[in-house]
Amino acid sequence: MIVDGNKYIQFEFISSTGKTSRWVVLNKSHTTCLGNVVWFSGWRQYVFQPEFGTEFNNTCLDAISQFLSKLNSHQVEIPVLGRIS
């Protein structure tokens, strides 16, 4: 499952534990991994973990922030394991 972020980035579903999910943030033009979106139990919410050496402008940070907000408020459908092809 791929969720569009903006003109430059997208979010790709990687895995699910049943309660939480893991997503990779990709550059659309090069499909380069920019970081991961994972559940951080200490804060009880999803967080963005950028890859070392990545740089982001405000447009991309806004897209990441909006995606985190949707995940944290349960507005993004999390695929069920075994149903992803």
C-alpha positions in Angstrom: 0.0 0.0 0.0 1.4 3.4 -1.0 0.1 6.7 0.3 0.8 9.9 -1.6 2.6 12.6 0.5 3.1 15.4 -2.0 4.9 16.0 -5.3 8.2 14.7 -3.9 7.5 12.0 -1.3 5.3 9.0 -0.7 4.7 6.6 2.2 4.9 2.8 1.7 3.5 0.3 4.1 6.1 -2.2 5.2 4.6 -4.3 8.1 2.1 -4.5 10.9 2.0 -6.1 14.3 -1.8 -6.0 14.3 -1.9 -2.9 16.5 0.8 -0.7 15.0 2.4 -0.4 11.5 5.7 0.5 10.0 6.0 2.8 6.9 9.0 3.8 4.8 9.2 7.4 3.4 10.4 7.4 -0.2 11.6 10.0 -2.6 9.3 9.7 -5.6 11.8 10.4 -8.3 14.6 8.1 -7.1 12.6 5.8 -4.7 15.4 6.6 -2.2 14.5 5.8 1.4 14.3 9.1 3.4 13.3 7.5 6.7 10.8 5.4 8.6 7.5 6.1 10.3 7.2 3.8 13.4 5.3 3.5 16.6 7.3 5.0 19.6 5.8 3.5 22.8 7.5 6.1 25.0 5.3 8.8 23.5 2.4 6.4 22.5 2.4 7.8 19.0 3.9 7.4 15.5 7.2 9.2 14.9 9.4 9.9 11.9 13.0 8.6 12.0 15.0 10.2 9.2 17.9 8.4 7.5 21.3 9.9 8.2 22.3 12.7 5.9 18.8 13.4 4.6 17.6 17.0 4.3 14.0 18.3 4.1 12.3 21.5 3.2 9.2 22.8 4.8 6.9 21.3 2.1 8.2 17.8 2.7 8.2 18.2 6.5 4.5 19.4 6.3 3.6 16.3 4.3 5.4 14.0 6.9 3.7 15.9 9.8 0.2 15.5 8.1 0.8 11.8 7.6 1.9 11.4 11.3 -1.2 13.3 12.4 -3.5 11.0 10.3 -1.8 7.9 11.7 -2.0 9.1 15.2 -5.7 10.0 14.9 -6.4 6.6 13.1 -7.3 8.3 9.8 -5.0 6.0 7.8 -6.2 2.4 7.1 -3.6 0.0 8.2 -3.5 -3.1 6.0 -4.0 -6.5 7.7 -1.1 -9.0 7.4 -1.8 -11.7 4.9 -3.8 -9.4 2.7 -1.0 -7.4 1.1 0.2 -8.8 -2.2 
